[in-house]
Amino acid sequence: MEAEKQRVLVLNKQHLFETEKDGKWITQAVKPAPANMKPGIYLLHTAKSPQDSVRYEGQIVFQNDSYVYQKTRQSIVKYPCSLFSSVPSIGEVVSISVKDKAATVEKAGIGEKKTLTR
């Protein structure tokens, strides 16, 4: 059986959680989007599990009772909530590493580099 497809849409200052059923996306929840969250489509069903002792930096795009989803520069990482002593909030930009079945969370700042070229 194929895993259920899930996604988050951020648009018009809204944060929508959707699931796919019979080829159609169905909105499950709508909340105000965090002010610092860029509009986009985040495909949660493509999320990868974290590797031990690897640090992932990015924005938390979704959380539920089971998982926390973080958008990094390369992909989306899915962490079990049981790894956290305190679960980060949607919209927070954090650095997360997992070791010995525990997640370490630190505030992070993803800065975009702007350069001038001639």
C-alpha positions as CSV (number, residue, x, y, z in Angstrom):
1,M,0.0,0.0,0.0
2,E,1.3,3.4,-0.9
3,A,1.9,5.9,1.9
4,E,-0.6,8.7,2.2
5,K,0.6,11.9,0.4
6,Q,0.7,15.0,2.6
7,R,1.7,18.5,2.0
8,V,1.7,22.0,3.5
9,L,0.9,25.1,1.4
10,V,1.8,28.5,2.6
11,L,0.1,31.3,0.7
12,N,-1.9,34.4,1.4
13,K,-0.6,34.4,5.0
14,Q,-2.3,31.0,5.5
15,H,-0.7,27.7,6.5
16,L,-2.8,24.8,5.0
17,F,-2.3,21.1,5.7
18,E,-3.6,18.8,3.0
19,T,-3.8,15.1,2.2
20,E,-4.4,13.4,-1.1
21,K,-7.3,11.1,-1.6
22,D,-8.3,9.6,-4.9
23,G,-6.1,12.0,-6.8
24,K,-7.5,15.1,-5.1
25,W,-6.0,17.2,-2.4
26,I,-8.2,17.7,0.7
27,T,-7.6,20.5,3.2
28,Q,-7.4,19.1,6.7
29,A,-6.4,22.2,8.6
30,V,-6.0,26.0,8.0
31,K,-4.0,28.2,10.4
32,P,-2.4,31.7,10.1
33,A,1.1,31.3,8.6
34,P,4.1,32.5,10.8
35,A,5.2,35.9,9.6
36,N,8.7,34.7,8.7
37,M,7.5,31.8,6.5
38,K,7.9,32.1,2.8
39,P,5.1,31.1,0.5
40,G,5.6,27.6,-1.0
41,I,4.5,24.0,-1.2
42,Y,6.2,21.6,1.2
43,L,5.7,17.9,0.2
44,L,5.8,16.1,3.6
45,H,5.5,12.7,2.1
46,T,9.0,13.1,0.6
47,A,10.6,13.7,4.0
48,K,13.6,11.7,5.0
49,S,14.5,10.5,8.5
50,P,17.5,12.2,10.2
51,Q,20.9,10.5,10.3
52,D,22.6,10.3,13.7
53,S,25.2,13.0,14.5
54,V,24.3,15.1,11.4
55,R,23.2,18.7,12.0
56,Y,20.2,19.9,10.0
57,E,19.5,23.6,9.8
58,G,16.2,25.0,8.5
59,Q,12.7,26.1,9.3
60,I,10.0,24.0,11.0
61,V,7.2,23.8,8.4
62,F,4.8,21.4,10.1
63,Q,4.2,19.4,13.3
64,N,1.6,17.0,14.5
65,D,1.3,14.6,17.4
66,S,3.8,12.2,15.9
67,Y,6.3,14.2,13.8
68,V,8.1,17.5,13.4
69,Y,9.0,18.4,9.8
70,Q,12.0,20.7,9.0
71,K,12.7,22.3,5.6
72,T,16.5,22.4,5.0
73,R,18.2,23.7,1.9
74,Q,18.3,20.3,0.3
75,S,15.1,18.5,1.5
76,I,12.6,18.0,4.3
77,V,13.6,16.0,7.4
78,K,11.0,14.2,9.5
79,Y,11.7,13.7,13.3
80,P,9.6,11.7,15.7
81,C,8.3,14.0,18.4
82,S,9.5,11.5,21.0
83,L,13.1,12.7,20.3
84,F,12.4,16.2,21.7
85,S,12.2,17.4,25.3
86,S,10.5,20.5,23.9
87,V,9.1,20.5,20.4
88,P,10.1,23.5,18.2
89,S,7.2,25.7,16.9
90,I,6.1,26.0,13.3
91,G,8.1,28.8,11.6
92,E,11.1,28.6,13.9
93,V,14.5,28.4,12.2
94,V,16.6,25.9,14.2
95,S,19.5,23.6,14.0
96,I,18.7,20.0,15.0
97,S,21.0,17.0,15.5
98,V,20.0,13.6,16.7
99,K,22.3,11.4,18.9
100,D,21.4,8.4,21.2
101,K,17.6,8.8,20.4
102,A,17.5,12.4,21.5
103,A,17.3,15.6,19.5
104,T,19.4,18.7,20.3
105,V,17.8,21.9,19.2
106,E,19.5,25.3,18.8
107,K,18.3,28.6,17.4
108,A,19.8,29.1,14.0
109,G,19.8,31.8,11.4
110,I,19.7,31.0,7.7
111,G,21.0,34.1,6.0
112,E,20.8,34.6,2.3
113,K,24.0,35.8,0.8
114,K,23.6,38.7,-1.6
115,T,26.5,39.6,-3.8
116,L,27.0,42.1,-6.6
117,T,28.5,41.1,-9.8
118,R,29.5,43.2,-12.8
